[in-house]
Amino acid sequence: MKRILSTIITLLFITNYLYSQQAMYVKRCGFEGYIFPAHLFLGNSPEKNRYTPCIEDITQAEKI
């Protein structure tokens, strides 16, 4: 019982952490997805200055 409760609490904390990162949901004709901010830390990512596209960049890439 304690294991199940701790698993649920851990999942709630992870979900809360991801939602607090202010990911932007993008839905256009033919594609949809999320844009995560550049300062978001995912896993063991060592990149400090990674590229974060804007909505215009994604739309232009999808047209190509």
PAFI-178311 format. One line per 2 residues: number of its first residue (from 1); their letters; for each residue x, y, z of N, C-alpha, C. Coordinates in steps of 0.1 Angstrom, whole numbers, plus 5000, padded with zeros to 4 digits. Example, Ala and Ser with C-alpha at 12.3 -4.5 7.8 and 13.67 -1.06 7.14 Angstrom:
<recs>
1 = AS = 5132 4943 5078 5123 4955 5078 5132 4967 5078 ~ 5128 4978 5071 5137 4989 5071 5129 5000 5079
</recs>
This chain:
<recs>
1 = MK = 5008 4988 5000 5000 5000 5000 5009 5013 5000 ~ 5019 5012 5008 5028 5024 5008 5035 5026 4995
3 = RI = 5038 5015 4988 5045 5016 4975 5036 5023 4965 ~ 5023 5019 4965 5014 5025 4955 5011 5039 4958
5 = LS = 5010 5043 4971 5008 5057 4975 5020 5065 4971 ~ 5032 5060 4974 5044 5068 4970 5045 5069 4955
7 = TI = 5041 5059 4948 5042 5060 4933 5032 5071 4928 ~ 5020 5071 4934 5010 5081 4930 5015 5095 4933
9 = IT = 5021 5097 4945 5025 5110 4949 5037 5114 4940 ~ 5046 5105 4937 5057 5108 4928 5052 5113 4914
11 = LL = 5042 5105 4908 5037 5109 4895 5030 5123 4896 ~ 5023 5126 4907 5017 5139 4908 5027 5150 4908
13 = FI = 5039 5148 4915 5049 5158 4916 5056 5160 4902 ~ 5058 5149 4895 5064 5150 4882 5054 5157 4872
15 = TN = 5042 5154 4873 5032 5161 4864 5031 5176 4867 ~ 5031 5179 4880 5031 5193 4884 5043 5200 4880
17 = YL = 5055 5194 4880 5067 5200 4876 5067 5203 4861 ~ 5062 5193 4853 5061 5195 4839 5052 5206 4835
19 = YS = 5040 5207 4841 5030 5217 4838 5035 5231 4843 ~ 5044 5232 4853 5049 5245 4858 5059 5250 4849
21 = QQ = 5064 5243 4839 5075 5247 4830 5069 5256 4818 ~ 5056 5258 4818 5050 5267 4808 5053 5262 4794
23 = AM = 5050 5250 4791 5051 5245 4777 5040 5250 4769 ~ 5042 5254 4757 5032 5260 4749 5027 5250 4739
25 = YV = 5014 5247 4739 5007 5238 4730 5005 5245 4716 ~ 5009 5239 4705 5007 5244 4692 4999 5235 4684
27 = KR = 4988 5240 4678 4980 5231 4669 4977 5239 4657 ~ 4981 5234 4646 4979 5241 4633 4973 5230 4623
29 = CG = 4970 5234 4611 4965 5224 4601 4976 5214 4598 ~ 4974 5202 4601 4984 5191 4597 4994 5188 4608
31 = FE = 4995 5195 4619 5005 5192 4629 5001 5198 4642 ~ 5006 5192 4653 5004 5197 4666 5015 5192 4675
33 = GY = 5018 5199 4686 5029 5196 4695 5031 5206 4706 ~ 5042 5205 4713 5045 5214 4724 5058 5220 4721
35 = IF = 5059 5233 4725 5072 5240 4725 5076 5242 4740 ~ 5088 5236 4744 5092 5238 4757 5102 5249 4758
37 = PA = 5102 5257 4769 5112 5268 4770 5126 5263 4770 ~ 5136 5271 4767 5150 5267 4766 5155 5264 4779
39 = HL = 5150 5270 4790 5156 5267 4803 5150 5254 4810 ~ 5142 5247 4803 5136 5235 4808 5147 5224 4809
41 = FL = 5148 5217 4820 5158 5207 4821 5151 5193 4820 ~ 5155 5186 4809 5149 5173 4806 5160 5162 4807
43 = GN = 5159 5154 4817 5168 5143 4819 5182 5148 4822 ~ 5192 5143 4815 5206 5146 4817 5212 5155 4806
45 = SP = 5203 5164 4801 5207 5172 4790 5218 5182 4794 ~ 5230 5181 4788 5241 5191 4791 5240 5204 4784
47 = EK = 5232 5205 4774 5232 5217 4766 5226 5229 4773 ~ 5233 5240 4773 5229 5252 4780 5221 5261 4771
49 = NR = 5226 5262 4758 5220 5271 4749 5213 5264 4737 ~ 5204 5255 4740 5198 5248 4729 5187 5256 4722
51 = YT = 5184 5252 4710 5175 5259 4701 5161 5257 4705 ~ 5153 5267 4707 5139 5266 4710 5131 5273 4699
53 = PC = 5124 5266 4690 5117 5272 4679 5105 5280 4683 ~ 5102 5290 4676 5089 5298 4678 5079 5292 4669
55 = IE = 5066 5297 4670 5055 5292 4662 5058 5294 4647 ~ 5064 5306 4644 5066 5309 4630 5076 5299 4624
57 = DI = 5087 5296 4632 5097 5286 4627 5091 5272 4624 ~ 5082 5268 4633 5076 5255 4631 5066 5255 4619
59 = TQ = 5059 5265 4618 5050 5267 4606 5057 5266 4593 ~ 5068 5274 4593 5076 5274 4581 5083 5261 4578
61 = AE = 5087 5254 4588 5093 5240 4586 5083 5230 4581 ~ 5071 5231 4586 5060 5222 4582 5056 5225 4567
63 = KI = 5057 5237 4563 5053 5241 4549 5063 5234 4539 ~ 5076 5234 4543 5086 5228 4535 5084 5213 4533
</recs>
